[in-house]
């Protein structure tokens, strides 16, 4: 398999709540209360941090996902648990399987109140995932339904050391703050005046995104992305909105594996009701970073102004084409 590397800057996110207090030897001062569970069992609560992508899995539907949990106690196989399938049932997260999905769910215990552990988690859960191999991502080519968009998403709780004495919630749980590790593309498509003159009331009937790597792997620290360049695919985005009454703009969305693209590698093909397909090719190289949405406004038409550019809602800076011919053309 031919691969290449794409290194991303990691966002540092705390995944555990430091709720313990400092010790006090004075008999006149009240001692801090430990949140360590009385039965010594490992429990989790989960949420999503920085919902920048607003696509796929959110804090509202994370309970519909299964989370894969790794709990590693140094020097102790007895208190180490791998790829445990955690599902939300009856108002709490419970272990329902392990390893390949057929193994019985373990009852997980802390070794003691003092020994820190390393916790890693991801969603959605998949069988046979190990920490010895990077997290594999297999993208979804047809994202035309909400269910497909959700399946295309990927969340990660980067490997984090958790101290049971200070790092649990008041309910004795590990707080997993998962983060999106993929990119999102938003297409803002508006029918150009030249198309309207030829086909009054023309509507968009099909949209395709071409030239992007679909699959790859991600390191457990969320820094290294290794792309499978043999999986450059055509992605069918999700139609997120009907045409805006005032602007006529229709919005499409897709979740993408984080990557860099070469000049003229990425193109968007838009078919309208006159059965013509308009192709827009981005003429410069570009980087798609994790947990970041990118907006691509396109005015659809052969003679439409070349307003195609990329921007993110983090910097709000347009991708300056600097007069570059984006290769807008039509397929009759």
N, C-alpha and C positions, 0 to 999 in steps of 0.2 A: 504494500500500500504506500503510495507516494504521499508524503506529508510535508508540511513546512510549519514553522513556528510563528506565532503572533503573541507578543508579550504585552499585557495590559497592566496599567497601574492599578493596584488594589485599593479599594476603599476600606479603611479600617473601621470595623463595626463591632461594638461590644455585644456579645450574645448572652451575657448573664448579668443579672442585677446584683450589684454589690450591696447587700442589705445587712451584713453583719457589722457589729461595732468593734472598736478596739477594746482589748482587755483592760480592766481596771483593778488594781490590787487593793484599793481602799475598801474597808469593810463598810464604810458609810455610803458608798455609791452602789446603786443597783447594778447587778450584772446583766449584760446583754443576753437576750433570749435567742437560743439557736433555732434556726428554721429547719434543721436536719430532721427528716421524717422519723417518727417514733419506731416504725417497723423496718426502717433501713432500706425501703424499696426506692428504686429510681423511677421518677415520674417527670413528665415534660409538659410544658405549655408552649404554644407556637404562634408566631405572628410573622408579618412581612415588613421589612424596613424599607424606607425610601421607595414608595410605589411610583417610581418615575415612569415605568413602562405602561402602567395602567392596562396591561394586556395579559391575557391568560389567567394566572392564579393571583388572587388578591386576598386581603384579610377576610373578605366576605365568603370566599369559596375554598379557602385553604382546608377547611374541615371536610371537604369532599375529596381531598387528595389523601394518598398514603405517603407518609414520610419514612425515609430510610435513615436509621439511627445507628451510629457507631459509638460505643462507650468503652474506652480503653483505659484500664487501670495498669499502671506500669509495674512490670514484674509479676503480674497475676493473671493467668489465663482464666481462673475461676470467676473473677470479677470483670472480665472483658466480654463484650457482646458485639457481634458484627452483623451489619445489614438487617437489623431488626425492623420489621414492618410495623409501623405505628399508625393506627387508624382511630378516628374520632367516633366514639360510641357512647351513648348515654351521658353526654356532656363532658367527657374526658378522653384523653389520649391513652390508648391501651395497645400493648403488644399483641399482634394477631398471628405473626409468623416470623420466620428468620431465614437467612441465607437464600435458598432458592425458592422460597415461598411455600414449600411443602413441609419444612421442618417446623416442629412445634414452637410456639411462641415461648420464649424464656421468661421466667419471673426474675427481673433484674434487681440486684442489690448493690449498694455501696459497700466497699470493703470495710470502711470505718468512717468516722466523722472528720478525720484529718487528711486523708490521702487525696490529693488532687488527681483528677482524671482528664483525659483528652476526649472531647465530644465533637463529633462531626455529624452533619445531617444534610439530607438533600430531598427534593421532591420533584416529580412523583417517584415513588419507590419502584425499583426494578430488581428482578431476581439476579443473584450471583454477582452483585457488585462488591468489590473489595477495595480496601485502602491501598493495597499493593499496586493497583493499576489506576490510572487517571480516570476521572468520571467521563463516561462515554455519552456523547450527545448524538442522537439520530433525529434530524429535523423532519418536519412534516411539509411535504411539497404542496399538498392541497389544503390550504387553510381557509377555505371558503365558508366554514361553519364555525359558530362559537365553540363547539366541542373540539374541533380540530385546533383552534387557536390555543385552547387550554392545554391540549396534549403537546403542543409545540413548545410550551414554556418550560423553564428549568430554574429551580431555586436551590440555593446552597447556603448552608451554615458552615462557614469555614472552620477548619480544625481549631478548637479553642480549649485552653486549659480551664477547668472549672474546679474551684475549691469548695467542697461541701460545707465547710465552716462559714464561708462568707459569700458564696456565689449562688445561693438558691433564693427563690421567691419566698414570701411569707408562708406560702402553702407547701414549702419543701420541694418545689419543682425546678427543673432546669428550664430557663427561658430561652427558647430557640428563636432567634431573630433571623429569619431567612432572607436572602437577597437575590434579586433577579441577576442572572449571569449572562443574559443574552441581550441582543439589541432589538429595537423595534423600528420599523419603517412605516411612516404615515404618508400616503399619497393623497394630495389634494388636487382633484382633477376637475377642470372646467372646460366645457366645450367652447372652442374658439369661434369667432364671428364668421370665418370663412366656411366652417362646417355648417353653421346655422343657416347661412345663405343658400347652401346647396341642399341641405336636408333640414327643413324647419322642424323643430321639436326633436332633434336627434338626441339619442340617449346612449350611454355607454353600455355595451353588452358583454364585454369581457376584458379582463386585465391580467397581465402576466409580468412577473419580475424575473429577469434572466441574468445569468452570469455570477450568481452567488454560490459559494460553497455551502452545502446543506449540513454536512456531518463533521464531527471532530471530537476531540477530547479536551477536558479542562482539568487542571491540577486542583488538588483539594484545598490549596490556599487561594484559589481564584486568580492566580497571576498568569499562568502559562496556558495559552490556547494553541493546540496543535490541529491544524486543519487537514482534512482529507480532501486534497485538491482533485481527486477523482470523482467527487460527488457534486460538482457544479451542476446546478439543477434549475428548473423552471418552477417558480413558486406562484401559486394562485392565492392572492390576498383575500382577506375577509372584507366584505362591503359593510363598513361601519355606520354609514349614514346614507340617506336619500339626498338628492340634490337640494341644496339650500335654496329656499324660495327667493332670497334677495340676490345671491351671487351665482346660483346654479352649480356650485361646487359640490362634488360628491367625494366622500372620504373612504379610503381603503386602508387596511392595516395588515401588517405581517410581522411575525417574530422571526428574527434572523440569528444565525450563529455569528458571534462577534468575530470580525475579520477585517483585513484590508483588501481593497480591490484596486486593480491596476487601471490605468487610463483606458477608457472605452470598453472596459470589461462588463460593466453593469448597464443594462438597458431595461426600459419599461415599454411593453407593447399594449396598446389600448385600442380595442375594436369598438366602433360605434355603429349605430343603426344603419348606416349606409354601406355596411359590410366592408369598410376600409379599416385597416389596422395601421395606427400611427405609432412609430417607434422613436423613443427618446433615449439616446445614449449619453451617459455621463462622460465627458471628455477628459476628466482628470482623476488621478488616484484619490482614494478616500479611505479613512479608517472608521470602522463601526465598533464603538466601545461598548462594554457591558453596562447593563442597567441604564441605557440611554436611548431615548427616542429620536429619530431623525425624520424631518418633514421634507417632502419633495413635492412642491407645487408644480403642476404642469397644465399649461393651456393647450388643449388638444386641437391641433390643426396644422396643416403643412405650412401655411403662411403666418401662423401665430407668432407673436413675439417670443424670443427665446428666454423664457422666464424660469427655466428649470434650474433649481439649485437646491442644495441640502442645507438644513439648519437643525440645530438641536435646541431643546427648550432649557438646556443648562446655560449655554453661552448666548443663545439667541442671535448668534452671528451667522449671516448668510454665507454660503460657500461661494466665494467670489469667482465667477467663471472668467472674469477678466477678458470678456469678448470672445471666449473660446467657442468655436462652432461645435454645438453639442450633437450634431449629426441628425437633427430631426428630419424624418423622412416618412413616406407613406408606402404601404404595401397594397397595391391595387388588387 
